[in-house]
Amino acid sequence: MGEPGPWVDACFLGRLVILARDQGRALDARALGTRHGLRGEAVPLETVQAVAWDAGFLARHRRLTWGELPSVAACLPGLLVFRDHSTAILDGLVPAAGTVPPTALLVREDGPGDATPSPPLALNRDDLAPLWDGDLVLLAPRPPAA
């Protein structure tokens, strides 16, 4: 059996709302959080996956080294999970494609209440090293029900 995934701060719910909004879908974060018993504390990865499914996403956890990031470039956006359990949206890599490790990650930390989204920040390996162990939750649109 594999290593258990990280615990994730409940702020991930706001990030799901933003990603759904980016896809033209509206999510009610309060209703979604209530259905899953979220109370503001960190939750296990299994809860993140269940909430993401309910929100229309298929969530997969990966723990990657910096050099492995190009292997998931086509699967972004996703959620970076930091050591303190908080999250940020990973929009892309710089350079965007290729097999070489990126020089930077494009990261958004906006919340669902932000009226105007901020452009992503370009954070390099040195910026992220004290904050991030390589945990990433990839979010794909959930397959339609059969």
C-alpha positions in Angstrom: 0.0 0.0 0.0 1.3 3.5 -0.9 2.2 6.3 1.4 -0.9 8.2 2.7 -1.5 11.5 1.1 -1.2 14.9 2.8 -3.8 16.5 5.0 -5.3 19.6 3.3 -6.6 22.8 4.8 -10.3 23.5 4.1 -9.2 26.5 1.9 -9.0 23.9 -0.9 -12.8 24.3 -1.2 -12.4 27.9 -2.3 -9.8 26.8 -4.9 -12.3 24.3 -6.3 -14.9 27.1 -6.6 -12.4 29.2 -8.6 -11.5 26.3 -10.9 -15.2 25.4 -11.5 -15.8 29.1 -12.2 -12.9 29.0 -14.7 -14.9 26.2 -16.5 -18.1 28.2 -16.5 -19.7 26.3 -13.6 -21.0 27.7 -10.3 -20.3 26.0 -7.0 -21.9 26.8 -3.7 -18.9 26.4 -1.4 -21.0 26.6 1.8 -23.4 23.8 0.7 -20.6 21.6 -0.6 -18.6 22.0 2.7 -21.7 21.3 4.8 -22.5 18.1 2.8 -19.0 16.9 3.6 -18.8 18.0 7.2 -16.0 20.6 6.6 -15.5 22.8 9.6 -12.4 24.7 8.7 -9.8 22.3 9.9 -7.4 20.2 7.7 -8.9 17.1 6.2 -7.4 13.9 4.8 -6.8 13.5 1.1 -9.7 11.1 0.8 -12.1 13.9 1.9 -10.6 16.2 -0.7 -11.2 13.6 -3.4 -14.8 13.1 -2.3 -15.5 16.8 -2.2 -13.8 17.3 -5.6 -16.0 14.4 -7.1 -19.1 16.1 -5.7 -17.9 19.4 -7.3 -17.5 17.8 -10.7 -13.8 16.9 -10.6 -11.8 13.7 -10.5 -8.9 14.3 -8.1 -5.6 12.4 -8.1 -2.7 13.0 -5.6 0.9 12.9 -6.8 4.1 13.6 -4.9 6.6 14.8 -7.4 10.1 16.1 -7.5 10.8 19.3 -9.3 12.2 17.4 -12.2 9.0 15.3 -12.5 6.7 18.3 -12.9 6.8 18.2 -16.8 5.1 14.8 -16.6 1.9 16.5 -15.4 2.0 19.7 -17.4 -0.8 18.6 -19.7 -3.0 17.8 -16.6 -3.0 21.3 -15.1 -4.5 23.2 -13.4 -4.1 21.4 -10.1 -3.7 22.2 -6.4 -0.3 22.6 -4.8 -0.5 21.3 -1.2 2.0 23.1 1.0 3.7 21.9 4.2 1.2 24.0 6.3 -1.7 22.2 4.6 -2.8 25.3 2.7 -3.3 25.2 -1.1 -2.7 27.3 -4.2 -3.8 26.7 -7.8 -1.0 25.5 -10.1 -1.9 26.9 -13.5 1.2 25.9 -15.4 5.0 25.6 -15.8 7.6 27.9 -17.3 8.6 26.8 -19.9 5.1 25.4 -20.6 6.1 22.1 -22.2 9.1 19.9 -22.5 11.1 17.4 -20.6 13.4 19.6 -18.7 12.6 20.8 -15.2 10.7 24.1 -15.2 12.3 27.3 -14.2 9.2 28.4 -12.4 5.6 27.4 -11.5 2.6 29.7 -12.3 0.7 29.8 -9.1 -2.6 31.6 -8.1 -3.6 32.2 -4.5 -6.9 34.0 -5.1 -9.9 33.1 -3.1 -13.5 32.8 -4.3 -14.4 36.2 -2.9 -11.8 38.1 -4.9 -13.7 40.3 -7.4 -10.8 40.5 -9.9 -8.5 37.5 -10.3 -4.8 38.2 -9.9 -2.4 37.0 -12.6 -0.5 33.9 -11.6 2.8 34.4 -9.7 5.9 32.8 -11.2 7.6 31.1 -8.3 10.9 29.3 -8.8 12.3 26.3 -7.0 14.1 28.4 -4.3 10.8 30.3 -3.6 8.9 27.0 -3.1 11.6 24.9 -1.4 10.8 26.0 2.2 7.0 25.7 1.6 6.3 22.7 -0.7 7.3 19.0 -0.5 6.0 18.1 -4.0 2.3 17.3 -3.1 0.0 18.1 -6.0 -3.7 17.2 -6.5 -4.5 17.0 -10.1 -8.1 17.9 -11.0 -9.7 16.6 -14.2 -13.4 17.1 -15.2 -15.4 14.2 -13.7 -16.5 11.7 -16.4 -20.3 11.9 -17.1 -22.5 9.3 -15.4 -23.3 6.3 -17.5 
